[in-house]
Amino acid sequence: MDRKLTLLIDEKVCRELRFLVPKRKMSKFVEEALKKRIEQLREDDPVAKGFQMMGKDRQREKEADEWSEAGIAEEF
């Protein structure tokens, strides 16, 4: 579902955008640029990086699985 959004953009950037991108393609252009930037922000997120590193640590994952399975077995 598409949503309408009102943004304030620097005048020079706006002029360049209008000059370089056809009017009917502007929304798609901005959306794709934002998607790329959002992905960069996610990759730079220290919390996400920490979870990725933890997920790659096979020994830690094995120990966490063993710990969680032991905890479940004790409750039942």
DSSP file (Angstrom, degrees, kcal/mol; ACC not computed):
  #  RESIDUE AA STRUCTURE BP1 BP2  ACC     N-H-->O    O-->H-N    N-H-->O    O-->H-N    TCO  KAPPA ALPHA  PHI   PSI    X-CA   Y-CA   Z-CA
    1    1 A M              0   0    0      0, 0.0     2,-0.2     0, 0.0     0, 0.0   0.000 360.0 360.0 360.0 132.0    0.0    0.0    0.0
    2    2 A D        -     0   0    0      0, 0.0     2,-0.4     0, 0.0     0, 0.0  -0.609 360.0-159.7 -86.9 147.1    1.4    3.4   -0.9
    3    3 A R        -     0   0    0     -2,-0.2     2,-0.4     2,-0.0     0, 0.0  -0.969  17.7-123.7-126.7 143.4    1.3    6.3    1.5
    4    4 A K        -     0   0    0     -2,-0.4     2,-0.4     2,-0.0     0, 0.0  -0.695  31.2-173.3 -86.2 138.2    1.5   10.0    0.7
    5    5 A L        -     0   0    0     -2,-0.4     2,-0.5     2,-0.0    -2,-0.0  -0.997  17.0-148.1-136.4 134.7    4.3   11.8    2.5
    6    6 A T        +     0   0    0     -2,-0.4     2,-0.3     2,-0.0    -2,-0.0  -0.910  24.8 178.9-104.6 127.0    5.2   15.5    2.6
    7    7 A L        -     0   0    0     -2,-0.5     2,-0.6     2,-0.0    -2,-0.0  -0.921  27.2-136.2-127.2 150.6    8.9   16.3    3.0
    8    8 A L        -     0   0    0     -2,-0.3     2,-0.4     0, 0.0    -2,-0.0  -0.943  30.6-178.8-104.0 125.4   11.0   19.5    3.1
    9    9 A I        -     0   0    0     -2,-0.6     5,-0.1     2,-0.0    -2,-0.0  -0.954  36.6 -93.1-127.3 143.0   14.0   19.3    0.9
   10   10 A D     >  -     0   0    0     -2,-0.4     4,-2.5     1,-0.1     5,-0.2  -0.219  37.5-122.6 -51.0 139.6   16.8   21.7    0.4
   11   11 A E  H  > S+     0   0    0      1,-0.2     4,-2.5     2,-0.2     5,-0.2   0.881 110.0  50.4 -57.4 -43.3   16.0   23.9   -2.7
   12   12 A K  H  > S+     0   0    0      2,-0.2     4,-2.3     1,-0.2    -1,-0.2   0.915 111.6  47.9 -64.4 -42.7   19.2   23.0   -4.5
   13   13 A V  H  > S+     0   0    0      1,-0.2     4,-2.7     2,-0.2    -2,-0.2   0.912 111.2  51.8 -63.0 -41.9   18.6   19.3   -4.0
   14   14 A C  H  X S+     0   0    0     -4,-2.5     4,-2.6     2,-0.2    -2,-0.2   0.915 109.1  49.5 -61.7 -44.4   15.0   19.7   -5.2
   15   15 A R  H  X S+     0   0    0     -4,-2.5     4,-2.1     2,-0.2    -1,-0.2   0.927 112.8  47.0 -61.1 -44.7   16.1   21.5   -8.4
   16   16 A E  H  X S+     0   0    0     -4,-2.3     4,-2.6     2,-0.2     5,-0.3   0.909 111.6  51.4 -64.0 -41.3   18.7   18.8   -9.2
   17   17 A L  H  X S+     0   0    0     -4,-2.7     4,-2.6     1,-0.2    -2,-0.2   0.937 112.0  45.8 -60.4 -47.3   16.1   16.1   -8.5
   18   18 A R  H  < S+     0   0    0     -4,-2.6    -1,-0.2     1,-0.2    -2,-0.2   0.840 114.8  48.8 -65.6 -32.6   13.6   17.7  -10.8
   19   19 A F  H  < S+     0   0    0     -4,-2.1    -2,-0.2    -5,-0.2    -1,-0.2   0.895 120.7  33.7 -72.7 -40.4   16.2   18.2  -13.5
   20   20 A L  H  < S+     0   0    0     -4,-2.6    -2,-0.2    -5,-0.2    -3,-0.2   0.750 113.1  57.3 -91.2 -26.4   17.6   14.7  -13.4
   21   21 A V  S  < S-     0   0    0     -4,-2.6     5,-0.1    -5,-0.3    -1,-0.1  -0.919  84.9-117.8-114.8 127.1   14.5   12.5  -12.6
   22   22 A P    >>  -     0   0    0      0, 0.0     3,-2.0     0, 0.0     4,-0.6  -0.286  29.2-116.1 -58.7 145.6   11.4   12.6  -14.8
   23   23 A K  G >4 S+     0   0    0      1,-0.3     3,-1.0     2,-0.2     4,-0.4   0.861 114.3  51.1 -53.1 -43.3    8.3   13.8  -12.9
   24   24 A R  G 34 S+     0   0    0      1,-0.2    -1,-0.3     2,-0.1     4,-0.2   0.572 113.0  46.8 -73.8  -8.8    6.5   10.4  -13.2
   25   25 A K  G <> S+     0   0    0     -3,-2.0     4,-2.3     2,-0.1    -1,-0.2   0.402  83.8  94.9-110.9  -0.8    9.5    8.5  -11.8
   26   26 A M  H <X S+     0   0    0     -3,-1.0     4,-2.7    -4,-0.6     5,-0.2   0.906  82.5  50.4 -64.2 -44.8   10.3   10.8   -8.9
   27   27 A S  H  > S+     0   0    0     -4,-0.4     4,-2.6     1,-0.2    -1,-0.2   0.925 113.0  46.6 -59.7 -45.6    8.4    8.8   -6.2
   28   28 A K  H  > S+     0   0    0      2,-0.2     4,-2.5    -4,-0.2    -1,-0.2   0.905 111.8  51.8 -63.6 -41.4   10.1    5.6   -7.2
   29   29 A F  H  X S+     0   0    0     -4,-2.3     4,-2.2     2,-0.2    -2,-0.2   0.936 112.6  44.3 -59.8 -48.7   13.5    7.2   -7.3
   30   30 A V  H  X S+     0   0    0     -4,-2.7     4,-2.5     1,-0.2    -2,-0.2   0.909 112.6  52.6 -65.3 -42.0   13.1    8.6   -3.8
   31   31 A E  H  X S+     0   0    0     -4,-2.6     4,-2.4    -5,-0.2    -2,-0.2   0.924 110.7  46.7 -59.8 -45.8   11.7    5.3   -2.5
   32   32 A E  H  X S+     0   0    0     -4,-2.5     4,-2.1     2,-0.2    -1,-0.2   0.895 112.1  50.7 -65.1 -39.8   14.7    3.3   -3.8
   33   33 A A  H  X S+     0   0    0     -4,-2.2     4,-2.1    -5,-0.2    -1,-0.2   0.909 111.6  48.0 -64.2 -41.3   17.2    5.9   -2.4
   34   34 A L  H  X S+     0   0    0     -4,-2.5     4,-2.9     2,-0.2     5,-0.2   0.898 108.3  54.2 -66.4 -40.3   15.5    5.7    1.0
   35   35 A K  H  X S+     0   0    0     -4,-2.4     4,-2.2     1,-0.2    -1,-0.2   0.917 109.3  48.5 -59.6 -43.4   15.5    1.9    0.9
   36   36 A K  H  X S+     0   0    0     -4,-2.1     4,-2.0     2,-0.2    -1,-0.2   0.925 113.6  46.4 -62.2 -44.4   19.3    1.8    0.2
   37   37 A R  H  X S+     0   0    0     -4,-2.1     4,-2.3     2,-0.2    -2,-0.2   0.889 110.9  51.9 -67.6 -39.4   19.9    4.3    3.1
   38   38 A I  H  X S+     0   0    0     -4,-2.9     4,-2.4     2,-0.2    -1,-0.2   0.910 108.6  51.5 -62.5 -42.0   17.7    2.4    5.5
   39   39 A E  H  X S+     0   0    0     -4,-2.2     4,-2.3    -5,-0.2    -1,-0.2   0.903 109.1  50.9 -61.6 -41.3   19.6   -0.8    4.7
   40   40 A Q  H  X S+     0   0    0     -4,-2.0     4,-1.8     2,-0.2    -2,-0.2   0.913 109.7  50.3 -61.6 -42.7   22.9    1.0    5.4
   41   41 A L  H  X S+     0   0    0     -4,-2.3     4,-0.7     1,-0.2    -2,-0.2   0.899 109.9  50.3 -63.5 -40.3   21.5    2.2    8.7
   42   42 A R  H >< S+     0   0    0     -4,-2.4     3,-0.8     1,-0.2    -1,-0.2   0.909 110.1  50.0 -63.8 -41.4   20.4   -1.3    9.7
   43   43 A E  H 3< S+     0   0    0     -4,-2.3    -1,-0.2     1,-0.2    -2,-0.2   0.831 111.8  48.7 -66.2 -31.6   23.9   -2.7    8.8
   44   44 A D  H 3< S+     0   0    0     -4,-1.8    -1,-0.2    -5,-0.2    -2,-0.2   0.529  82.0 116.1 -85.2  -7.1   25.5    0.1   10.9
   45   45 A D    <X  -     0   0    0     -3,-0.8     4,-2.5    -4,-0.7     5,-0.2  -0.496  58.4-151.1 -67.4 118.1   23.2   -0.6   13.9
   46   46 A P  H  > S+     0   0    0      0, 0.0     4,-2.2     0, 0.0    -1,-0.2   0.840  94.5  52.5 -63.2 -33.1   25.5   -1.9   16.8
   47   47 A V  H  > S+     0   0    0      2,-0.2     4,-2.2     1,-0.2     5,-0.2   0.940 111.1  46.0 -67.1 -46.0   22.7   -4.0   18.3
   48   48 A A  H  > S+     0   0    0      1,-0.2     4,-2.4     2,-0.2    -1,-0.2   0.903 111.9  52.1 -62.5 -40.7   22.0   -5.7   15.0
   49   49 A K  H  X S+     0   0    0     -4,-2.5     4,-2.6     1,-0.2    -1,-0.2   0.904 108.1  52.2 -61.0 -40.9   25.7   -6.3   14.5
   50   50 A G  H  X S+     0   0    0     -4,-2.2     4,-2.5     1,-0.2    -2,-0.2   0.917 110.0  47.4 -62.2 -44.2   26.0   -7.8   17.9
   51   51 A F  H  X S+     0   0    0     -4,-2.2     4,-2.4     2,-0.2    -1,-0.2   0.893 111.5  51.5 -64.9 -38.7   23.1  -10.2   17.2
   52   52 A Q  H  X S+     0   0    0     -4,-2.4     4,-1.3     2,-0.2    -2,-0.2   0.926 111.2  47.3 -62.6 -44.0   24.7  -11.1   13.9
   53   53 A M  H  X S+     0   0    0     -4,-2.6     4,-0.8     1,-0.2     3,-0.3   0.910 112.1  49.7 -64.1 -41.5   28.0  -11.8   15.5
   54   54 A M  H >< S+     0   0    0     -4,-2.5     3,-0.7     1,-0.2     7,-0.2   0.894 108.0  54.1 -64.2 -38.8   26.3  -13.9   18.2
   55   55 A G  H 3< S+     0   0    0     -4,-2.4    -1,-0.2     1,-0.2    -2,-0.2   0.785 106.6  52.2 -65.8 -27.2   24.4  -15.9   15.6
   56   56 A K  H 3< S+     0   0    0     -4,-1.3     2,-1.3    -3,-0.3    -1,-0.2   0.645  85.6  93.0 -82.8 -15.4   27.7  -16.7   13.8
   57   57 A D    <X  -     0   0    0     -4,-0.8     4,-2.3    -3,-0.7     5,-0.2  -0.659  56.9-174.8 -82.0  94.3   29.3  -18.1   17.0
   58   58 A R  H  > S+     0   0    0     -2,-1.3     4,-2.5     1,-0.2    -1,-0.2   0.853  79.6  52.8 -62.2 -38.8   28.4  -21.7   16.7
   59   59 A Q  H  > S+     0   0    0      2,-0.2     4,-2.4     1,-0.2    -1,-0.2   0.936 111.3  46.2 -63.9 -45.9   29.7  -22.7   20.1
   60   60 A R  H  > S+     0   0    0      1,-0.2     4,-2.5     2,-0.2    -2,-0.2   0.901 112.4  51.2 -62.7 -41.1   27.7  -20.0   21.9
   61   61 A E  H  X S+     0   0    0     -4,-2.3     4,-2.5    -7,-0.2    -1,-0.2   0.906 109.7  49.9 -62.1 -42.4   24.6  -21.0   19.9
   62   62 A K  H  X S+     0   0    0     -4,-2.5     4,-2.4     1,-0.2    -2,-0.2   0.929 112.6  46.8 -62.4 -45.8   25.1  -24.7   20.9
   63   63 A E  H  X S+     0   0    0     -4,-2.4     4,-2.5     1,-0.2    -2,-0.2   0.888 111.6  51.1 -64.0 -39.4   25.4  -23.7   24.6
   64   64 A A  H  X S+     0   0    0     -4,-2.5     4,-2.6     2,-0.2    -1,-0.2   0.901 110.5  49.1 -65.5 -40.9   22.4  -21.5   24.4
   65   65 A D  H  X S+     0   0    0     -4,-2.5     4,-2.5     2,-0.2     5,-0.2   0.928 112.4  47.8 -62.8 -45.4   20.3  -24.3   22.8
   66   66 A E  H  X S+     0   0    0     -4,-2.4     4,-2.2     1,-0.2    -2,-0.2   0.911 113.3  48.7 -61.7 -42.6   21.4  -26.7   25.5
   67   67 A W  H  X S+     0   0    0     -4,-2.5     4,-2.1     2,-0.2    -2,-0.2   0.916 112.9  46.3 -64.0 -44.8   20.6  -24.2   28.2
   68   68 A S  H  X S+     0   0    0     -4,-2.6     4,-1.8     1,-0.2    -2,-0.2   0.887 112.6  50.1 -68.9 -37.0   17.2  -23.4   26.8
   69   69 A E  H  X S+     0   0    0     -4,-2.5     4,-2.2     2,-0.2    -1,-0.2   0.898 110.5  50.3 -65.8 -40.0   16.3  -27.1   26.4
   70   70 A A  H  X S+     0   0    0     -4,-2.2     4,-1.8    -5,-0.2    -2,-0.2   0.893 109.5  51.5 -64.2 -40.1   17.4  -27.8   30.0
   71   71 A G  H  X S+     0   0    0     -4,-2.1     4,-1.0     1,-0.2    -1,-0.2   0.871 110.4  48.1 -65.5 -37.7   15.3  -25.0   31.3
   72   72 A I  H >X S+     0   0    0     -4,-1.8     4,-0.9     1,-0.2     3,-0.5   0.919 109.9  52.0 -69.2 -43.2   12.2  -26.3   29.4
   73   73 A A  H 3< S+     0   0    0     -4,-2.2     3,-0.5     1,-0.2    -2,-0.2   0.858 106.3  54.8 -62.9 -36.0   12.7  -29.8   30.7
   74   74 A E  H 3< S+     0   0    0     -4,-1.8    -1,-0.2     1,-0.2    -2,-0.2   0.798 103.5  55.5 -68.8 -28.8   12.9  -28.7   34.3
   75   75 A E  H <<        0   0    0     -4,-1.0    -1,-0.2    -3,-0.5    -2,-0.2   0.736 360.0 360.0 -78.2 -21.4    9.6  -26.8   34.1
   76   76 A F     <        0   0    0     -4,-0.9    -1,-0.2    -3,-0.5    -2,-0.2   0.425 360.0 360.0-107.6 360.0    7.6  -29.9   33.0
